[in-house]
Amino acid sequence: MEGTSNHGGRQNVEHDWISSLPDEVLTHILSFLSTKEAVHTCVLSKRWRKTWSIMPVLDFDINGFLMDVVDDDPGEEGRNFVASFERFVHGVLDNRESTKLDIVLYSCKIQRREAFFYMEWLDRVATLMPRIIHININGFYIYVFDVPDLVFSCASLHYLVMEFCIRKRPIIEPMSIYLPCLKDLELTGVELPNNFAQKLFMGCPSLERLDLCFCDLYFSSISSMKLKKLNIAASDQFEEMQISCPDLVYLFITSGDEGSFLGISLKDMTSLVNATIKLHGLHYDDDDDDDDDDDNDDVPVPNLFGGLSNVTNLELHLNIPKLKVYYYKDILNCRIFNNLKKLRIGISNMSCDIYLIACFLKHSPNLKDLTLKLLANPSDTQFEPSQVVLGDVSFRYEYLETVKIECWSNSAWASELIKILGKYVKKIGNIIIR
């Protein structure tokens, strides 16, 4: 990187200013490259030979090894590139200096058939004490997947993301969890056994945000004094779940498409401001609901609405036929929603969901904005109180600033809703139909 030039017989030396920069500046520059590109700088000069080995960011991306391979080609060429990528990851970690890492990014799409897939490299990463680990693995052909335990004892971690799209969801079942600095945890496409949540909150005293997406959940309780944001998206819950988080500000829950749903209860949610809850149970037959009411006497009454009593913004969709009666009993027992300003309700059953809306109007003196979303074509075109356990809804709400009705195809349903709302609201400022 140094050169000479001759002007009028005088020799000038061109200095390599970049190579003379301090290590911390050079490694910061290398952090903007993929790890493969950074390692290639070792051929520039003796000064650069080991510079890559102390950079604070490692970015392993298999795309850099598959540029010449067709995306859907699981053949020999694709297998060779994947093997080359795996050897590269191990080689970098084996030859890296023992200085602490800041960020580790790992993205791998496995297109070959693998009976087993192991992540031994993750143990090595954990010993380097990174602050952030983000893993994304896509491998439809992987049947058995092993996640090492050591990453769950990495005391330096502040942010951990594990995203898996695999035929059989890997089980996250570490012997113990000790992540004292962890603030954010995101898990996608995994199975979490019955003792996972207890281990997690005991071993993560600083955890403030938990995201669980497309997961199989077998635990029955989430209890934390520190958690501020909880997102359970498109996950299957195989146990009745109680959530108790007094500092929680944001709650988002949507049930999955494959598992049964056994109910959710909220306790000590005194700080909750924004909540979205969309629950359905595909394994329940609405037509048999009336016949089986006597069989549901042993089902515990969930405490959902009491935990939502302090929210300002709420989105709610409850399409769980076997539990709807219990939820409607629950709303009658809750205190006033004094803070509720915006309410959005998904309607799948006209009679039941209109009753739910009526109860919210009665218990929400400061509600300003009501949005009703028609999910396909709701059943029951008329409001028939006999179909559900009703309390006293003989009242008239004084004034709503805005009512929005969202419907997919049939505007007649919107007209029906407006007519029904007239029974409960004296005056509506704006009516918007989308």
C-alpha positions in Angstrom: 0.0 0.0 0.0 3.0 2.2 -0.1 4.4 3.4 -3.4 6.9 5.7 -5.0 6.8 8.3 -7.7 9.6 10.2 -9.5 9.0 13.9 -10.3 12.1 15.8 -11.7 14.5 13.2 -10.2 13.0 13.6 -6.7 11.5 10.5 -5.2 8.2 10.9 -3.2 6.9 8.2 -0.9 3.2 7.8 -0.8 2.2 6.8 2.7 -0.5 4.2 3.4 -2.7 6.3 5.7 -5.4 3.6 6.1 -3.0 1.0 7.4 -1.5 3.4 9.9 -4.9 3.9 11.6 -5.3 2.4 15.1 -6.7 -1.1 15.5 -10.0 0.1 16.9 -10.6 2.3 13.9 -9.7 -0.4 11.4 -11.8 -3.0 13.1 -14.7 -0.6 13.2 -14.4 -0.1 9.4 -14.3 -3.9 8.9 -17.5 -4.3 10.9 -19.4 -2.9 8.0 -18.3 -5.8 5.8 -19.4 -9.4 5.9 -17.0 -11.6 7.8 -16.0 -13.3 4.5 -15.0 -9.9 3.0 -13.2 -8.9 6.2 -11.1 -12.0 6.3 -10.1 -11.5 2.7 -8.3 -8.3 3.8 -5.5 -10.5 5.3 -3.8 -10.6 1.9 -3.3 -6.8 1.6 -0.2 -6.6 3.7 1.5 -7.8 6.9 -0.4 -5.1 8.8 -3.8 -6.5 7.8 -3.0 -10.2 8.4 -4.6 -10.4 11.8 -6.7 -7.3 11.9 -9.9 -9.1 11.0 -9.4 -11.4 14.1 -10.1 -8.7 16.6 -13.1 -6.9 14.9 -16.1 -6.6 17.2 -18.7 -7.8 14.7 -19.0 -11.2 13.0 -21.5 -11.5 10.2 -21.8 -15.0 8.8 -24.2 -15.1 5.8 -24.4 -18.2 3.6 -25.5 -16.0 0.7 -21.9 -15.1 0.2 -21.2 -18.8 -0.5 -24.2 -19.5 -2.7 -24.0 -16.7 -5.3 -23.5 -19.2 -8.1 -26.0 -21.8 -6.9 -29.7 -21.8 -7.9 -31.8 -21.1 -4.8 -33.9 -24.3 -5.1 -30.9 -26.6 -6.0 -30.3 -29.2 -3.3 -27.8 -31.0 -5.4 -24.1 -31.7 -5.1 -23.0 -28.1 -5.9 -25.3 -26.7 -3.2 -24.1 -29.2 -0.7 -20.5 -28.2 -1.4 -21.2 -24.5 -0.8 -23.0 -25.2 2.5 -20.1 -27.4 3.6 -17.7 -24.6 2.7 -19.7 -22.1 4.7 -19.7 -24.3 7.8 -15.9 -24.8 7.5 -15.5 -21.1 7.2 -17.5 -20.4 10.4 -15.5 -22.9 12.4 -12.2 -21.6 10.9 -12.9 -18.0 11.8 -13.9 -18.8 15.4 -10.9 -21.1 15.8 -8.4 -18.4 14.6 -10.1 -15.4 16.2 -8.4 -13.6 19.0 -9.9 -14.0 22.5 -11.0 -10.4 22.6 -14.7 -9.8 23.5 -17.2 -9.7 20.7 -20.0 -7.2 20.4 -22.3 -8.6 17.7 -22.7 -12.0 16.1 -25.0 -12.5 13.1 -25.6 -15.9 11.5 -27.9 -16.5 8.6 -28.0 -20.0 7.0 -30.4 -21.6 4.5 -30.0 -25.3 4.4 -31.3 -26.7 1.1 -29.9 -30.3 1.5 -31.5 -33.1 3.4 -30.1 -33.3 6.9 -31.1 -35.9 9.4 -29.2 -33.9 12.1 -28.0 -30.4 12.3 -25.7 -29.2 15.1 -24.5 -25.8 16.1 -21.2 -26.5 18.0 -19.9 -23.1 16.8 -22.4 -21.4 19.1 -20.6 -22.7 22.2 -17.4 -21.1 20.9 -19.3 -17.8 20.3 -20.7 -17.8 23.8 -17.2 -18.0 25.3 -16.3 -14.8 23.5 -18.9 -12.9 25.5 -20.9 -11.1 22.8 -23.5 -8.5 23.6 -25.8 -9.4 20.7 -26.5 -12.8 19.0 -28.9 -13.0 16.0 -29.4 -16.4 14.4 -31.6 -17.2 11.4 -31.8 -20.7 10.1 -34.1 -21.9 7.3 -34.0 -25.6 6.6 -37.1 -27.4 5.6 -35.2 -30.7 5.2 -33.7 -30.7 8.7 -35.4 -33.3 10.9 -33.4 -33.1 14.2 -31.9 -29.9 15.4 -29.6 -29.4 18.4 -29.3 -26.0 20.1 -26.3 -26.0 22.6 -26.9 -24.9 26.2 -23.9 -22.7 26.7 -25.5 -19.7 24.9 -28.1 -19.6 27.7 -25.3 -19.0 30.3 -23.6 -16.1 28.4 -23.5 -13.4 31.0 -22.7 -10.6 28.6 -25.8 -11.0 26.4 -28.2 -8.1 26.1 -30.1 -9.2 23.0 -30.7 -12.7 21.7 -32.6 -13.6 18.6 -33.2 -17.2 17.4 -35.3 -17.6 14.3 -35.9 -21.1 12.9 -38.0 -22.3 9.9 -37.5 -26.0 10.2 -39.8 -29.0 9.5 -39.8 -30.1 13.1 -39.6 -27.2 15.6 -36.5 -27.5 17.8 -37.0 -27.9 21.5 -35.3 -25.2 23.6 -34.7 -27.0 26.9 -31.4 -25.8 28.5 -30.5 -27.4 31.8 -30.4 -23.9 33.3 -30.6 -20.3 32.2 -28.3 -17.5 33.5 -28.5 -14.4 31.4 -28.2 -11.6 34.0 -27.9 -8.7 31.4 -30.4 -9.9 28.8 -33.0 -7.3 28.0 -34.5 -8.6 24.7 -35.3 -12.1 23.7 -36.9 -13.2 20.4 -37.6 -16.9 19.7 -39.3 -18.0 16.4 -40.3 -21.5 15.4 -39.4 -23.4 18.5 -41.0 -25.6 21.1 -40.8 -24.4 24.7 -41.5 -27.1 27.4 -43.4 -26.6 30.6 -40.5 -25.4 32.8 -39.0 -22.9 30.3 -40.8 -19.8 31.4 -39.9 -20.4 35.1 -36.2 -20.9 34.2 -36.2 -17.9 31.9 -37.5 -15.3 34.4 -35.4 -16.7 37.3 -32.3 -16.5 35.1 -33.0 -13.2 33.3 -33.7 -10.6 36.0 -33.3 -7.7 33.5 -35.5 -9.1 30.7 -37.8 -6.3 29.4 -39.0 -7.6 26.1 -40.1 -11.1 25.1 -41.1 -12.1 21.6 -42.4 -15.6 20.9 -43.5 -16.2 17.3 -44.8 -19.4 15.7 -43.9 -21.4 18.8 -45.4 -24.4 20.6 -46.0 -23.3 24.2 -46.4 -25.9 26.9 -46.0 -23.7 30.0 -48.9 -22.2 31.9 -47.5 -19.1 33.5 -45.6 -15.9 32.5 -44.6 -14.0 35.7 -42.1 -11.1 35.7 -41.6 -7.9 37.7 -39.5 -6.3 34.9 -41.1 -7.3 31.6 -42.4 -4.3 29.7 -43.3 -5.8 26.3 -44.7 -9.2 25.6 -45.5 -10.4 22.1 -46.9 -13.9 21.5 -47.7 -14.1 17.8 -49.2 -17.0 15.9 -48.3 -19.5 18.6 -50.1 -22.6 19.8 -50.8 -22.7 23.5 -51.4 -26.1 25.0 -52.0 -25.0 28.6 -54.3 -22.5 30.1 -51.9 -19.5 30.6 -51.8 -16.9 33.3 -49.8 -13.7 32.7 -48.8 -11.6 35.7 -46.5 -8.6 34.8 -47.2 -5.4 36.8 -44.7 -3.4 34.7 -46.0 -4.6 31.3 -46.9 -1.7 29.0 -47.5 -3.5 25.7 -49.2 -6.8 25.2 -49.8 -8.6 21.8 -51.2 -12.1 21.6 -52.5 -14.0 18.6 -53.1 -17.7 18.8 -51.7 -20.2 16.2 -53.5 -22.3 13.7 -52.6 -25.9 14.8 -53.0 -26.3 18.5 -56.0 -26.2 20.8 -56.5 -23.1 22.9 -57.4 -23.4 26.6 -57.8 -19.8 27.7 -55.7 -16.9 29.1 -55.9 -15.0 32.3 -54.3 -11.6 33.1 -53.3 -10.7 36.7 -51.6 -7.6 38.1 -51.4 -5.8 34.8 -51.6 -2.3 36.4 -49.2 -0.6 33.9 -50.7 -2.0 30.7 -51.5 0.7 28.1 -51.6 -1.0 24.7 -53.1 -4.5 24.2 -54.0 -6.6 21.1 -55.5 -10.0 21.8 -56.8 -12.3 19.0 -57.7 -15.7 20.1 -59.4 -18.6 18.3 -59.8 -22.3 18.9 -59.9 -24.3 15.7 -60.6 -27.6 17.4 -63.9 -26.4 18.8 -67.2 -26.7 16.9 -69.5 -23.7 17.3 -72.5 -25.8 16.3 -72.1 -28.1 19.3 -71.6 -25.3 21.8 -75.1 -25.2 23.2 -75.2 -29.0 23.6 -71.9 -29.0 25.6 -72.6 -26.1 27.9 -73.2 -28.5 30.8 -69.9 -30.2 30.2 -68.0 -26.9 30.6 -68.9 -26.5 34.3 -65.4 -27.5 35.3 -63.7 -25.0 33.0 -62.2 -22.2 35.2 -63.5 -18.7 34.5 -60.7 -16.8 32.9 -59.7 -13.4 34.2 -59.1 -11.5 31.0 -60.9 -8.2 31.2 -59.8 -7.4 34.7 -56.2 -7.3 33.5 -57.2 -5.0 30.7 -58.9 -2.4 32.8 -56.1 0.3 32.6 -55.5 0.1 28.8 -55.8 3.1 26.6 -55.8 1.3 23.2 -57.3 -2.2 22.9 -57.8 -4.5 19.9 -59.8 -7.7 20.7 -61.0 -10.7 18.7 -62.4 -13.7 20.7 -63.5 -16.5 18.4 -63.4 -19.4 20.9 -66.8 -21.0 21.0 -66.2 -23.2 24.0 -65.0 -20.4 26.2 -67.1 -17.4 25.0 -69.7 -17.7 27.8 -66.9 -17.6 30.4 -65.4 -14.5 28.8 -68.7 -12.8 28.7 -69.2 -13.5 32.4 -65.7 -12.2 33.0 -66.4 -8.8 31.5 -69.4 -8.3 33.8 -67.1 -8.7 36.8 -64.5 -6.2 35.7 -64.2 -2.6 36.9 -64.6 0.5 34.7 -62.3 1.0 31.7 -61.6 4.6 32.6 -58.5 5.0 30.4 -59.9 3.3 27.3 -59.9 5.8 24.3 -59.6 3.5 21.3 -61.3 0.1 20.9 -61.1 -2.2 17.9 -63.1 -5.4 17.9 -63.2 -8.2 15.3 -66.6 -9.6 14.7 -67.1 -13.2 13.7 -70.4 -13.9 15.5 -72.9 -11.0 15.4 -74.9 -11.8 18.5 -72.0 -12.6 20.8 -69.7 -9.9 19.6 -72.3 -7.1 19.7 -73.0 -8.1 23.3 -69.2 -7.7 23.9 -69.3 -4.2 22.3 -72.3 -3.2 24.4 -70.5 -4.2 27.6 -67.5 -2.2 26.7 -69.6 0.8 25.9 -71.3 0.5 29.3 -67.9 0.2 31.1 -65.9 2.7 29.1 -67.0 6.3 29.9 -64.1 7.9 28.0 -64.2 5.9 24.8 -63.8 8.1 21.7 -62.9 5.8 18.8 -64.6 2.5 18.0 -63.5 0.3 15.1 -65.5 -2.8 14.1 -63.8 -5.2 11.7 -66.1 -7.8 10.1 -64.1 -11.0 9.7 -65.5 -12.6 6.5 -69.3 -13.0 6.9 -70.3 -13.2 10.5 -72.8 -15.7 11.7 -76.2 -14.6 13.1 -77.5 -11.6 11.2 -79.5 -10.4 14.2 -78.6 -9.6 17.8 -80.3 -12.4 19.7 -79.6 -12.1 23.5 -80.9 -15.6 24.2 -77.8 -17.1 22.5 -75.4 -15.8 25.2 -75.4 -15.2 28.9 -76.5 -11.5 29.1 -76.4 -9.0 31.9 -78.1 -5.6 31.9 -77.3 -3.7 28.8 -80.3 -1.3 29.0 -78.3 1.9 28.7 -77.4 4.6 26.0 -73.9 5.8 25.5 -73.9 9.5 25.1 -71.4 10.2 22.3 -68.8 8.5 20.2 -66.5 10.7 18.1 -65.7 8.1 15.4 -67.1 4.7 14.4 -65.2 2.9 11.7 -66.5 -0.3 10.1 -64.2 -2.4 8.1 -65.9 -5.1 5.9 -64.5 -7.2 3.1 -67.3 -7.5 0.6 -70.9 -7.2 1.8 -71.9 -3.6 2.8 -75.2 -4.9 4.1 -73.4 -6.1 7.2 -72.1 -2.6 7.8 -75.6 -1.2 7.7 -76.8 -3.9 10.1 -74.0 -2.9 12.5 -74.9 0.8 12.4 -78.5 -0.1 13.1 -77.6 -2.2 16.1 -75.2 0.4 17.5 -78.1 2.9 17.4 -79.6 0.9 20.3 -76.6 1.7 22.5 -75.2 5.1 21.3 -77.2 8.3 21.3 -74.9 10.2 19.0 -72.0 9.3 16.7 -69.8 12.1 15.3 -68.3 10.4 12.2 -69.2 7.0 10.6 -66.5 5.7 8.3 -67.1 2.5 6.3 -64.2 0.9 4.6 
